[in-house]
């Protein structure tokens, strides 16, 4: 692989790993049964 392409890919990976904790994530909602899934999908 070209040296510059490899260096670019590694720099991109390091940047994304550093920014990962700053990305907004939602807390998952635990569903008890399929009926709750249907209601959630309707909304």
PyMOL commands that set and color helices and strands:
alter all, ss='L'
color gray80, all
select helices_A, chain A and resi 3-22+34-42
alter helices_A, ss='H'
color red, helices_A
deselect
rebuild
show_as cartoon
